[in-house]
Amino acid sequence: MSGRSGVVVRRSALVLALLLLAAARRPGGAVPLAGADGPEKTVLKSGIPCIYHRDGSSPVTVVGLVVRGGKSAVPRGLDGLAAMTTRLALEIPDEGKVRDLMAQATRMSFVCLEDHSVILIECLSENLEEALRVAGKIIQDPLISGLRVGRAKELLRLYGRAEEDDAGTAAHNAILSRYFSGDGYGSALYGTEESLKAIGRKEVLEFFRSRFTAASVFFTVVSDLEPAPVRGLLDKYFSALPEGAPDASPVVTPAIPAEKAVRLRRDTKQTFIGQAYPLPAPEPSGYAKGVLAEVLIGRGPGSRLWGLRADERLAYNVGANLTWTRGAGILEVFLETENAKSIRASEALDRELDELRAGGIAAGELESTRVMAKAGLLRSIELKSGRARLLCGFEILGLGFDHLPRLFAAIDAVGLDDINAYLQTVLAPERAVRITVGPDEGQVR
């Protein structure tokens, strides 16, 4: 534990600032989204569940239509089908409606994740009915023609190329592919040349009809409006979804691959170096430990990897990212460095992780990590759109839409022996996938 005093000192200023910030925003230290002001879950007349959080901080409403399945529901060989279908489900059919929505400051977007997709509708609350009227019509009866499918394929190709050009995203995709053998969670979000050729109007329609049903969707709403009128609007404008069958996507866990080294060759002046570790399924205690591990290792100044950037000058970027599925978590830790420093930087990354696994952390570092983790959660829900996504994410993982207060309690309940034993187990070298994105060592200029 010696040698970490500098980290604890650097963190202390940040901890104090964040504590003051949290106290200013949460009088009395109240746990966010708890008690009478917390979200509630009801079932609409249509049979669709609705998670509602009333927040009067701004005259803005965010409605999320959550579709269960996501990448996990994509059939083998049809990579990109979930993203393409969700994209087509919110394509506005004529320019007039586009102009109307823009004039009303209404925004519609989508995101396709491991176990679900979300269509987000964000608008001024005074324009909510018109926004839901338009959205309900196009989502429930989208115009899925051969021409539109062809245009969607071109758009997904552009998205895919952009991901391949970003070293961190390309590494993330390669890691999931390796742990899940290229299927489901390991499929390409925006498809491959082969899978996009295999997807036609028929496949999109079949996927849409199996997923966009009353049994497979739910709403998350964050709004300053009273719940009852908003629920009435959702019933009014989303009553045409067929009953359908509940999502039956299996819960899949990652398999430790035989080949644990991945190299993506790029003719770049920088090298991305990372390691990834599978975590246990997201039950409350394990989820809290995963969040703490992510913050501890690579979330901002004072994290374990920060010294490689600030002190040793071996990286210009360090970080950690945690991806949850219903069956497991995947923790990625990484750095980005100049090609000439790649070997030394890789060795330094190994050293930091070895020291963390073997030596654990001290009580002071655990306490500062707790505060940093909570501050990060508070930041993630400051915007209504972020809160809507967090609520539906908890629900999808089986933790429950109202899990945030329990998550704060679970973070506080993690003891020093607990986190050190956890780190020793999950960071075992034989469980890691190592990835490098950049030129071969012999090609470094």
GUVEXGU-25103 format. One line per 4 residues: their letters; for each residue y, z, x of N, C-alpha, C. Coordinates in pm, whole numbers. Atoms other than C-alpha are relative to their C-alpha. Layout:
! GUVEXGU-25103
a	Y/Z/X/Y/Z/X/Y/Z/X | ...
//
This chain:
! GUVEXGU-25103
msgr	-121/0/81/0/0/0/126/0/85 | -117/8/-86/231/24/299/45/-143/12 | -50/137/-7/453/-278/334/50/-52/-132 | -48/45/130/528/-298/-37/128/71/-38
sgvv	-120/-73/36/830/-66/-26/117/-93/-23 | -108/95/18/1064/-362/12/-5/-66/-136 | 17/60/132/919/-515/-302/49/95/-108 | -39/-96/101/966/-198/-500/151/18/-3
vrrs	-146/-14/-6/1325/-162/-378/68/-121/-63 | -62/120/57/1406/-524/-465/-13/-1/-151 | 20/2/144/1262/-476/-807/87/102/-71 | -66/-110/69/1450/-155/-879/130/-44/-65
alvl	-126/47/57/1783/-330/-932/-24/-86/-123 | 32/85/115/1625/-585/-1160/-49/84/-117 | 53/-87/105/1438/-318/-1353/113/72/-72 | -111/-72/60/1757/-119/-1410/81/-92/-89
alll	-78/95/80/1944/-428/-1529/-71/-36/-129 | 75/40/119/1668/-528/-1767/-15/115/-98 | 6/-116/89/1631/-177/-1902/130/17/-78 | -129/-9/68/2002/-169/-1977/16/-110/-104
laaa	-8/111/95/1980/-511/-2141/-84/28/-123 | 88/-29/113/1685/-407/-2355/57/111/-87 | -56/-110/77/1855/-84/-2454/118/-44/-85 | -116/48/75/2169/-269/-2558/-42/-78/-123
rrpg	43/84/111/1974/-503/-2779/-89/75/-98 | 92/-76/83/1732/-244/-2915/45/146/-7 | -48/-138/7/1920/71/-3015/-116/95/-25 | 103/-99/17/1704/377/-2984/-130/-35/66
gavp	123/38/-69/1445/191/-2779/-109/-45/-93 | 100/41/97/1269/57/-3088/-85/-114/54 | 90/108/-39/967/-163/-3030/33/-124/-82 | -39/120/75/1055/-525/-3126/-105/-39/-103
laga	84/50/109/914/-662/-3454/-90/107/-59 | 81/-107/57/781/-321/-3556/68/56/-125 | -56/-69/115/829/-127/-3877/47/-92/-109 | -46/74/117/1024/-249/-4177/56/-136/35
dgpe	-59/127/-40/1189/-528/-3979/-103/-97/57 | 103/83/-60/858/-667/-3857/-45/-112/-92 | 50/112/80/683/-983/-3976/-102/48/-103 | 99/-29/102/466/-982/-4286/-76/-128/-34
ktvl	85/115/30/184/-1208/-4397/-40/4/-147 | 40/14/139/128/-1331/-4750/-72/-134/-17 | 65/127/31/-62/-1615/-4916/80/-68/-110 | -77/75/98/135/-1883/-5099/-88/-38/-119
ksgi	75/44/118/36/-2011/-5442/-95/-115/34 | 84/110/-44/-108/-2313/-5263/-126/47/73 | 112/-53/-76/-351/-2083/-5083/24/1/150 | -32/6/-142/-180/-2137/-4747/63/132/45
pciy	-63/-123/-50/-105/-1819/-4546/141/-28/54 | -138/13/-50/259/-1761/-4453/39/129/70 | -50/-112/-79/382/-1531/-4176/153/-10/0 | -145/6/20/747/-1440/-4238/67/115/76
hrdg	-81/-102/-67/995/-1260/-4016/146/-24/-34 | -140/14/37/1341/-1201/-4155/88/51/113 | -89/-32/-111/1615/-1203/-3891/138/-53/-37 | -134/39/43/1979/-1205/-3998/97/-25/112
sspv	-91/15/-113/2119/-1260/-3650/75/-132/0 | -66/131/4/2209/-1624/-3723/-42/-72/-127 | 33/73/124/2219/-1858/-4027/-89/-119/28 | 93/105/-43/1927/-2058/-3888/-140/36/-48
tvvg	138/-20/42/1574/-2101/-4019/-91/-89/83 | 103/74/-71/1269/-2205/-3820/-130/12/-80 | 128/3/71/953/-2310/-4004/-101/-71/90 | 107/61/-77/634/-2377/-3813/-120/-27/-88
lvvr	127/32/65/341/-2560/-3968/-105/-1/109 | 99/-20/-105/46/-2446/-3759/-133/-61/-44 | 124/71/31/-263/-2667/-3751/-107/49/97 | 105/-52/-87/-578/-2504/-3617/-78/-113/66
ggks	81/99/-71/-783/-2691/-3359/58/-36/134 | -62/41/-126/-554/-2842/-3098/-96/-79/87 | 87/72/-94/-726/-2975/-2785/-147/33/-20 | 140/-41/15/-1040/-2778/-2865/-74/-82/-105
avpr	62/76/109/-1103/-2998/-3171/-16/-148/32 | 5/142/-32/-1078/-3332/-2990/-143/-41/36 | 135/45/-33/-1412/-3519/-2987/-6/-58/142 | 20/52/-136/-1553/-3621/-2651/33/-150/4
gldg	-36/139/-18/-1408/-3948/-2528/123/-44/-75 | -120/35/77/-1105/-3936/-2761/118/87/43 | -112/-79/-54/-864/-3747/-2535/133/-52/-54 | -131/38/51/-514/-3745/-2678/6/-10/-151
laam	1/21/145/-624/-3765/-3042/81/105/-74 | -75/-105/68/-476/-3428/-3143/150/-20/15 | -144/21/-23/-138/-3499/-2983/49/-123/-75 | -43/122/69/-125/-3851/-3125/9/23/-150
ttrl	0/-23/145/-214/-3739/-3478/117/88/-40 | -111/-89/32/40/-3457/-3475/132/-73/12 | -122/79/-19/306/-3692/-3342/22/-95/-118 | -13/94/112/237/-3947/-3617/29/72/-131
alei	-19/-75/124/241/-3674/-3882/145/40/-24 | -141/-34/22/611/-3608/-3827/94/-119/27 | -84/117/-24/731/-3964/-3769/75/-36/-128 | -85/26/117/1024/-4023/-4006/-4/-150/-32
pdeg	27/140/33/965/-4349/-4198/120/-93/-4 | -114/92/7/1321/-4484/-4224/122/62/66 | -118/-43/-74/1654/-4466/-4043/93/86/-84 | -88/-78/86/1834/-4323/-4344/-31/148/7
kvrd	39/-142/-9/1636/-4002/-4334/31/57/138 | -36/-46/-134/1690/-3981/-3958/147/38/5 | -144/-28/0/2067/-4000/-4008/32/125/-80 | -24/-117/83/2057/-3742/-4286/-37/129/74
lmaq	45/-120/-71/1859/-3493/-4078/91/31/118 | -91/-23/-113/2084/-3543/-3776/133/54/-48 | -127/-48/53/2396/-3493/-3988/-9/146/-42 | 20/-138/43/2248/-3165/-4114/-39/93/117
atrm	43/-77/-118/2161/-3049/-3757/-142/51/-16 | 141/-35/16/1793/-3045/-3852/-80/-65/111 | 82/49/-110/1541/-3083/-3571/-146/21/-33 | 145/-10/17/1170/-3157/-3600/-67/-35/132
sfvc	69/21/-127/940/-3131/-3298/-145/45/-15 | 140/-43/5/576/-3074/-3218/-45/41/139 | 66/-36/-123/361/-2914/-2953/-149/10/-31 | 145/-6/16/-15/-2951/-2911/-55/88/112
ledh	48/-98/-95/-187/-2658/-2740/-153/7/-2 | 145/-6/-16/-540/-2547/-2657/-74/18/-132 | 72/-32/124/-638/-2404/-2999/78/-32/-126 | -77/34/119/-365/-2529/-3231/113/-95/36
svil	-122/80/-12/-78/-2767/-3285/104/60/-94 | -108/-54/82/261/-2671/-3426/104/-109/-23 | -116/81/34/518/-2881/-3608/113/95/-36 | -112/-91/21/853/-2701/-3589/114/-71/-71
iecl	-117/48/74/1136/-2756/-3837/110/103/20 | -110/-91/-29/1465/-2600/-3723/126/-54/-66 | -118/48/72/1778/-2618/-3938/93/115/-34 | -89/-97/61/2082/-2440/-4068/-61/43/-133
senl	69/-51/119/1956/-2219/-4348/52/-65/-128 | -56/64/120/2190/-2386/-4598/-62/-137/-25 | 62/133/15/2005/-2715/-4535/-152/8/-10 | 145/-16/-7/1654/-2571/-4556/-73/-81/-107
eeal	74/71/105/1554/-2721/-4890/-10/-149/29 | 4/143/-31/1649/-3074/-4788/-91/-26/119 | 86/18/-117/1475/-3032/-4452/-147/9/-39 | 139/-13/42/1154/-2912/-4618/-42/-113/-93
rvag	34/112/89/1170/-3186/-4880/-39/-123/82 | 29/116/-85/1182/-3457/-4613/-127/24/82 | 115/-30/-86/932/-3285/-4384/-129/2/-80 | 121/-5/82/687/-3216/-4664/-52/-136/-38
kiiq	41/135/40/684/-3577/-4772/-64/-75/114 | 54/81/-110/626/-3732/-4431/-124/63/62 | 116/-64/-61/377/-3470/-4307/-124/-13/-88 | 116/5/90/155/-3477/-4615/-46/-141/-30
dpli	37/139/27/160/-3853/-4655/60/-90/108 | -60/78/-110/236/-4004/-4314/-41/-147/-7 | 29/144/-5/253/-4378/-4266/-72/-27/132 | 81/21/-119/-33/-4426/-4021/-54/-142/-4
sglr	39/141/-4/-51/-4800/-3963/-46/-35/140 | 44/46/-131/-206/-4996/-3680/117/-16/95 | -119/18/-83/143/-5079/-3553/52/134/50 | -50/-132/-41/250/-4711/-3550/-96/66/98
vgra	97/-55/-95/-72/-4608/-3376/21/-64/137 | -25/69/-127/-2/-4872/-3110/124/52/70 | -122/-54/-60/350/-4741/-3056/-22/142/50 | 29/-137/-43/220/-4385/-3038/-79/1/131
kell	75/9/-125/-23/-4489/-2766/93/-24/118 | -94/27/-107/260/-4628/-2557/82/125/33 | -76/-122/-23/456/-4306/-2604/-85/102/75 | 88/-94/-69/156/-4096/-2499/-23/-42/144
rlyg	14/45/-139/112/-4313/-2191/121/44/83 | -120/-44/-71/472/-4234/-2094/-4/150/25 | 13/-145/-18/415/-3862/-2153/-101/31/110 | 103/-24/-99/98/-3878/-1946/46/-30/141
raee	-51/33/-133/270/-4051/-1654/99/105/48 | -95/-104/-37/546/-3791/-1660/-75/126/46 | 79/-116/-42/283/-3516/-1639/-62/-22/136 | 61/28/-130/111/-3686/-1347/103/4/112
ddag	-105/-3/-100/444/-3710/-1167/46/141/33 | -37/-140/-23/496/-3333/-1197/-121/71/60 | 114/-57/-72/275/-3158/-942/-60/119/-73 | 51/-118/68/248/-2832/-1136/-79/-34/-125
taah	70/39/123/149/-2999/-1462/-128/-74/32 | 120/71/-41/-94/-3233/-1290/-107/97/50 | 94/-101/-49/-253/-2933/-1116/-61/78/-116 | 48/-74/118/-279/-2741/-1444/-106/-80/-76
nail	95/85/73/-451/-3033/-1615/-132/-13/76 | 121/15/-81/-695/-3077/-1326/-82/129/1 | 70/-129/1/-780/-2706/-1327/-77/17/-131 | 68/-12/128/-860/-2703/-1700/-117/-98/-9
sryf	107/98/1/-1064/-3020/-1659/-120/49/80 | 109/-48/-84/-1268/-2859/-1382/-74/117/-67 | 65/-115/63/-1335/-2533/-1571/-74/-37/-129 | 59/35/130/-1420/-2710/-1899/-66/-138/1
sgdg	76/125/-17/-1591/-3024/-1764/63/-118/-74 | -69/114/59/-1328/-3255/-1910/-6/-9/-151 | 11/1/146/-1409/-3169/-2273/93/103/-63 | -77/-99/73/-1201/-2989/-2535/123/44/75
ygsa	-114/-51/-76/-961/-2766/-2344/24/-80/127 | -12/75/-125/-1031/-2976/-2037/31/-146/-19 | -34/141/24/-946/-3308/-2204/145/-25/35 | -137/38/-32/-628/-3497/-2122/85/6/-127
lygt	-82/-21/119/-358/-3388/-2368/51/-131/-57 | -57/126/45/-201/-3733/-2383/-94/-118/19 | 100/105/-7/-521/-3926/-2330/-9/-67/136 | 21/84/-117/-654/-4157/-2063/1/-146/-45
eesl	3/142/39/-654/-4536/-2054/-124/-30/-84 | 124/25/73/-1016/-4533/-2170/4/61/-140 | 0/-65/131/-965/-4282/-2451/101/-62/-95 | -100/62/86/-648/-4446/-2581/-48/-134/-54
kaig	59/125/50/-833/-4777/-2605/-100/27/-113 | 102/-33/100/-1101/-4601/-2810/58/55/-130 | -63/-59/119/-853/-4447/-3057/68/-110/-81 | -64/94/91/-756/-4659/-3355/46/71/-126
rkev	-49/-58/126/-615/-4606/-3702/-109/82/-68 | 112/-70/65/-958/-4499/-3830/-17/140/58 | 19/-130/-64/-994/-4217/-3576/116/95/-32 | -117/-84/31/-640/-4092/-3640/-7/50/-143
leff	8/-41/140/-688/-4088/-4017/-109/105/-20 | 109/-97/14/-1020/-3905/-3988/42/136/54 | -44/-127/-59/-869/-3642/-3760/107/65/-88 | -106/-52/86/-563/-3604/-3984/-61/63/-126
rsrf	58/-51/124/-774/-3559/-4298/-86/123/20 | 83/-118/-26/-997/-3301/-4133/83/121/42 | -80/-108/-56/-711/-3094/-3987/117/41/-89 | -118/-31/81/-410/-3117/-4220/-45/33/-142
taas	50/-47/128/-570/-2921/-4503/48/143/-23 | -46/-134/34/-477/-2602/-4686/-86/107/67 | 90/-98/-61/-779/-2430/-4528/17/10/151 | -11/3/-146/-683/-2520/-4170/141/19/51
vfft	-139/-15/-43/-306/-2462/-4163/56/133/-49 | -79/-111/52/-62/-2176/-4203/144/-19/47 | -142/8/-34/316/-2131/-4184/43/125/77 | -77/-112/-56/528/-1913/-3958/147/-31/-26
vvsd	-141/18/36/888/-1864/-4070/81/113/62 | -98/-97/-47/1177/-1690/-3895/134/-43/-57 | -118/43/74/1489/-1690/-4109/86/119/-38 | -90/-101/52/1794/-1498/-4224/-8/11/-152
lepa	8/4/145/1705/-1583/-4584/-103/98/-53 | 100/-83/67/1517/-1365/-4830/-133/-75/-4 | 129/69/-5/1144/-1440/-4815/-38/-76/-127 | 52/59/124/1077/-1515/-5181/48/-144/-23
pvrg	-43/138/22/1299/-1827/-5216/-59/-98/101 | 55/89/-103/1170/-1973/-4887/-147/-27/-30 | 141/21/36/808/-1919/-4990/-10/-95/-119 | 0/91/114/892/-2092/-5317/22/-145/43
lldk	-23/135/-50/1025/-2394/-5127/-123/-56/71 | 122/45/-68/711/-2411/-4914/-106/-39/-101 | 95/36/106/498/-2409/-5228/42/-130/-68 | -50/118/71/719/-2674/-5385/-21/-127/79
yfsa	-1/123/-78/723/-2920/-5097/-125/-19/86 | 125/17/-73/381/-2859/-4938/-121/27/-90 | 108/-22/96/160/-2858/-5246/-105/-110/1 | 91/116/3/-12/-3190/-5169/-107/4/108
lpeg	105/-8/-100/-226/-3073/-4878/-134/25/-69 | 131/-21/64/-593/-3104/-4980/-61/133/42 | 60/-130/-29/-808/-2792/-4988/-74/-2/133 | 68/17/-127/-1042/-2904/-4708/-93/114/37
apda	90/-102/-53/-1275/-2693/-4495/68/73/114 | -62/-76/-111/-1176/-2417/-4251/-36/-60/135 | 26/48/-135/-1152/-2500/-3883/-131/60/53 | 129/-46/-53/-1495/-2481/-3721/-11/-28/149
spvv	4/26/-144/-1398/-2548/-3359/-66/118/70 | 71/-111/-66/-1631/-2344/-3136/89/70/102 | -65/-76/-107/-1509/-2071/-2903/-73/-31/129 | 60/46/-125/-1571/-2205/-2553/56/82/116
tpai	-44/-74/-118/-1557/-2011/-2228/-10/-90/123 | 3/84/-120/-1485/-2163/-1885/-125/27/83 | 115/-13/-90/-1775/-2227/-1649/49/-14/143 | -37/10/-141/-1737/-2162/-1277/-62/-128/56
paek	56/127/-46/-1775/-2512/-1129/-67/11/136 | 66/2/-131/-2003/-2592/-838/97/-44/108 | -101/48/-94/-1722/-2783/-667/133/63/-38 | -118/-80/35/-1424/-2548/-656/129/-50/65
avrl	-121/53/-66/-1182/-2753/-444/42/-131/-66 | -55/121/62/-958/-3013/-607/117/-46/85 | -115/56/-69/-721/-3244/-420/49/-123/-76 | -66/115/63/-480/-3477/-597/91/-61/105
rrdt	-74/63/-109/-348/-3719/-338/128/-64/-52 | -131/53/37/22/-3796/-366/78/-28/128 | -83/33/-116/256/-3969/-120/136/65/-20 | -120/-77/22/519/-3697/-137/39/76/126
kqtf	-47/-80/-112/724/-3487/102/-26/150/-22 | 31/-138/31/609/-3166/-64/-149/11/-33 | 139/-28/34/269/-3006/-114/-6/118/-96 | 25/-106/98/162/-2800/-414/-135/62/33
igqa	123/-71/-34/-100/-2535/-334/-22/109/-103 | 25/-99/104/-264/-2326/-603/-143/47/-4 | 132/-53/29/-557/-2115/-705/-2/44/-146 | 12/-38/141/-686/-2048/-1056/-123/87/-19
yplp	107/-97/26/-903/-1770/-1195/-21/14/-150 | 25/-26/143/-1074/-1734/-1535/9/149/-29 | -13/-139/43/-994/-1413/-1722/-87/23/-123 | 80/-29/120/-1193/-1236/-1995/73/-42/-128
apep	-56/38/131/-1139/-1320/-2363/118/90/-37 | -125/-73/28/-803/-1208/-2509/-13/110/-104 | -7/-121/83/-889/-873/-2666/121/81/46 | -130/-64/-29/-591/-630/-2670/17/52/141
sgya	-16/-56/-134/-655/-447/-2342/-2/-110/106 | 9/108/-98/-758/-760/-2151/122/-89/-1 | -122/80/10/-458/-952/-2281/113/68/75 | -107/-75/-68/-224/-678/-2156/-18/-5/152
kgvl	25/6/-144/-390/-674/-1814/30/-139/56 | -32/135/-45/-361/-1052/-1790/149/-23/13 | -146/12/-6/10/-1038/-1868/54/74/123 | -46/-76/-116/60/-769/-1604/-35/-72/130
aevl	41/71/-122/-136/-969/-1343/89/-120/26 | -87/117/-15/74/-1280/-1407/136/40/55 | -133/-46/-44/402/-1090/-1364/-8/55/142 | 16/-63/-130/278/-891/-1066/-10/-102/113
igrg	27/95/-107/163/-1194/-869/113/-99/21 | -90/112/-25/422/-1459/-931/114/-21/-95 | -109/20/94/689/-1397/-1191/132/53/56 | -136/-31/-40/1024/-1396/-1018/15/88/122
pgsr	-28/-84/-117/1191/-1187/-744/-76/132/-8 | 74/-124/-4/986/-889/-635/-148/-15/-25 | 143/21/21/651/-1043/-726/-70/-10/135 | 76/1/-125/373/-1046/-468/22/-127/82
lwgl	-17/125/-74/432/-1411/-379/145/-24/42 | -142/27/-26/811/-1382/-362/34/6/148 | -28/-11/-143/807/-1277/2/-32/-126/78 | 32/126/-68/649/-1610/100/118/-95/-6
rade	-119/83/14/968/-1772/-22/122/63/66 | -126/-64/-43/1242/-1519/52/-4/49/144 | 8/-61/-133/1113/-1361/374/-62/-94/104 | 70/83/-98/865/-1595/543/43/-146/-2
rlay	-52/137/10/1035/-1918/431/-114/-103/3 | 114/91/2/696/-2078/370/-8/-81/-129 | 5/71/128/771/-2204/19/140/-5/-59 | -127/6/72/1065/-2319/-186/-21/34/-147
nvga	29/-42/138/890/-2225/-511/-133/73/0 | 125/-73/20/625/-1967/-601/-7/37/-148 | 9/-37/141/487/-1870/-939/-142/31/-43 | 128/-24/65/207/-1775/-1173/13/-37/-146
nltw	2/39/141/115/-1915/-1514/-132/42/-62 | 118/-48/70/-127/-1775/-1768/-17/-79/-129 | 33/76/120/-292/-1993/-2033/-113/72/-74 | 104/-66/79/-488/-1827/-2314/-68/-98/-95
trga	77/66/105/-763/-1978/-2525/-70/110/-79 | 69/-102/79/-970/-1803/-2791/-114/65/79 | 115/-52/-74/-1249/-1756/-2538/31/59/136 | -29/-44/-138/-1070/-1678/-2211/146/-24/31
gile	-130/34/-57/-754/-1688/-2006/-23/-72/131 | 2/64/-132/-682/-1905/-1703/130/37/70 | -116/-43/-78/-448/-1751/-1445/16/-92/120 | -30/89/-112/-288/-1999/-1203/110/63/86
vfle	-102/-47/-95/-99/-1884/-893/24/-113/99 | -29/120/-78/80/-2136/-675/125/17/84 | -124/15/-75/345/-2226/-425/22/-149/28 | -35/137/-40/525/-2548/-330/74/9/132
tena	-53/-12/-135/614/-2613/31/18/-136/63 | -11/123/-78/710/-2873/287/-138/-37/55 | 131/43/-51/415/-3081/407/-33/63/135 | 24/-53/-134/458/-2956/762/-41/147/-2
ksir	34/-142/9/414/-2596/643/-122/25/-87 | 103/-16/102/123/-2658/407/-117/85/47 | 115/-79/-49/-153/-2511/627/37/147/9 | -42/-140/-12/42/-2194/707/25/62/-138
asea	-28/-51/134/151/-2160/345/-130/30/-75 | 129/-24/65/-207/-2193/221/-66/126/53 | 57/-122/-61/-323/-1927/464/74/126/-48 | -78/-115/46/-39/-1698/355/-32/33/-146
ldre	39/-23/139/-133/-1744/-12/-134/74/-5 | 129/-70/-8/-492/-1646/71/19/146/42 | -22/-136/-51/-365/-1343/262/55/92/-109 | -61/-83/104/-150/-1217/-25/-102/36/-107
ldel	99/-26/104/-431/-1251/-278/-112/91/51 | 103/-88/-59/-685/-1092/-43/50/144/6 | -57/-135/-9/-454/-795/15/11/65/-137 | -14/-55/135/-391/-754/-356/-136/41/-54
ragg	134/-30/50/-760/-766/-438/-59/123/71 | 63/-108/-77/-866/-530/-159/78/130/-7 | -81/-122/-8/-574/-285/-156/59/46/-130 | -57/-39/127/-455/-288/-514/150/24/8
iaag	-144/-28/4/-109/-166/-608/20/150/-15 | -36/-142/13/69/170/-611/64/23/-136 | -51/-37/132/201/357/-913/139/-58/-25 | -135/51/20/563/250/-856/2/-148/-32
eles	5/143/25/474/-116/-846/-53/-30/-140 | 50/18/135/275/-84/-1168/110/27/-102 | -105/-32/96/569/80/-1345/105/-111/-6 | -99/108/1/814/-190/-1237/-58/-126/-61
trvm	65/118/60/563/-459/-1338/-4/13/-152 | -2/-21/146/536/-305/-1685/135/-41/-59 | -133/28/53/913/-327/-1732/30/-150/7 | -22/144/-12/929/-685/-1602/-78/-77/-105
akag	82/68/101/646/-787/-1836/63/13/-138 | -62/-20/131/817/-635/-2139/130/-79/-12 | -125/76/2/1149/-792/-2044/-29/-149/-22 | 36/139/21/979/-1132/-2024/-40/-28/-144
llrs	37/16/140/830/-1084/-2369/122/1/-90 | -123/-4/79/1168/-989/-2509/79/-130/11 | -70/127/-17/1324/-1300/-2359/-68/-112/-78 | 74/109/64/1050/-1518/-2506/21/-3/-151
ielk	-18/-3/145/1129/-1406/-2862/147/5/-41 | -143/-7/34/1509/-1409/-2839/39/-115/-92 | -24/113/88/1524/-1758/-2991/-101/3/-115 | 89/-2/116/1378/-1793/-3340/-118/-95/18
sgra	111/94/-23/1171/-2094/-3233/-107/64/88 | 95/-67/-86/1012/-1891/-2953/-77/108/-73 | 67/-105/76/936/-1608/-3192/-104/-59/-95 | 96/63/90/772/-1841/-3442/-125/-42/75
rllc	115/43/-79/549/-1979/-3168/-83/119/48 | 74/-117/-45/458/-1634/-3036/-83/59/-113 | 71/-56/114/363/-1509/-3383/-124/-81/-33 | 117/81/33/135/-1803/-3449/-102/2/112
gfei	94/-8/-111/-14/-1781/-3100/-87/124/-8 | 78/-122/17/-119/-1419/-3156/-103/-17/-113 | 90/19/114/-269/-1516/-3491/-118/-89/37 | 105/93/-39/-466/-1806/-3344/-101/68/92
lglg	89/-64/-96/-610/-1592/-3064/-82/113/-61 | 74/-107/65/-735/-1336/-3314/59/138/23 | -66/-128/-24/-495/-1063/-3200/80/46/-122 | -79/-32/118/-299/-1078/-3525/146/-30/20
fdhl	-141/38/-9/53/-1201/-3599/90/117/36 | -83/-118/-22/183/-844/-3574/-40/73/128 | 55/-64/-119/38/-781/-3229/105/48/100 | -96/-30/-106/362/-753/-3028/21/150/22
prlf	-14/-145/-27/420/-378/-3082/-125/58/64 | 124/-49/-60/54/-316/-3001/-14/-47/144 | 5/49/-138/89/-531/-2690/85/88/90 | -82/-91/-80/375/-311/-2565/-75/130/26
aaid	77/-124/-16/155/-7/-2626/-118/-21/95 | 114/27/-87/-142/-172/-2453/45/-14/145 | -54/8/-136/74/-252/-2149/24/139/56 | -24/-138/-45/177/114/-2131/-130/74/26
avgl	126/-73/-10/-186/222/-2164/-83/-39/123 | 75/43/-119/-307/31/-1855/29/96/114 | -17/-95/-110/-364/290/-1585/-14/-68/136 | 4/55/-135/-349/242/-1210/-141/-41/39
ddin	138/35/-33/-726/252/-1167/-47/-120/-80 | 39/113/86/-766/10/-1459/47/-133/60 | -53/128/-47/-537/-257/-1316/-57/-35/136 | 56/31/-131/-673/-226/-963/-144/-48/-10
aylq	137/47/21/-1032/-260/-1083/1/-141/-60 | -12/132/63/-926/-557/-1297/33/-106/105 | -40/97/-103/-755/-732/-1005/-115/-27/97 | 112/18/-92/-1055/-675/-781/-107/-90/-60
tvla	102/81/67/-1283/-836/-1040/46/-143/-22 | -40/135/41/-1081/-1131/-1165/44/-86/117 | -46/79/-114/-944/-1236/-824/-109/-21/105 | 111/24/-93/-1289/-1261/-664/2/-145/46
pera	-14/136/-53/-1278/-1568/-435/-102/-98/-56 | 105/91/47/-1606/-1708/-567/27/-50/-142 | -32/43/136/-1449/-1744/-915/116/-100/-2 | -125/76/-4/-1146/-1944/-799/-24/-150/11
vrit	-15/143/-27/-1068/-2312/-826/127/-16/83 | -113/21/-90/-840/-2416/-540/48/-144/-18 | -54/134/21/-608/-2713/-583/116/-28/93 | -109/46/-83/-378/-2911/-358/49/-133/-56
vgpd	-61/125/45/-137/-3181/-473/97/-44/109 | -84/49/-108/17/-3388/-195/-78/-93/91 | 68/91/-90/-71/-3610/99/-114/69/75 | 102/-55/-88/-381/-3563/311/66/55/126
egqv	-61/-64/-116/-319/-3348/616/31/-99/110 | -22/100/-105/-350/-3648/847/113/-97/-31 | -108/91/42/-82/-3832/648/136/69/-7 | -127/-74/7/186/-3563/670/101/-63/95
r	-103/65/-82/508/-3718/796/99/104/52
//
